């Protein structure tokens, strides 16, 4: 799984307030290290990578997350939905694996 965080720079050159808020939440909630890349959608530059991605996907709001898996790409433009469906689900799977290993000392990671 590859996670891309797309944040916006407004036409006046200022960072998007909501984007900054979401970025600080990612850091505060301990998820920042799980973001693989950050892309900027600069309203002053329609050719910026983030603006191209948004146009290609028909996304009109920022910030948003692209979650790329081998068979599909999912877009999340709501932080809490992203956290609940991606971050917490992944954390839960890791915790389950740790519990299984702890309960069965004869098992090991491959």
PEKA-V368874 format. One line per field, one symbol per residue. ss: DSSP state (H for helix, E for strand, L for the rest). Layout:
BEGIN
ss: ???
END
This chain:
BEGIN
ss: LEEEEEEEELLLLLELHHHHHHHHHHHHLLLHHHLLEEEEEELLLLLLHHHHHHHHHLLLLLLEEEEELLLLEEEELLHHHHHHHHHHHHHHHHHHHHHHHHHLLLLLLL
END
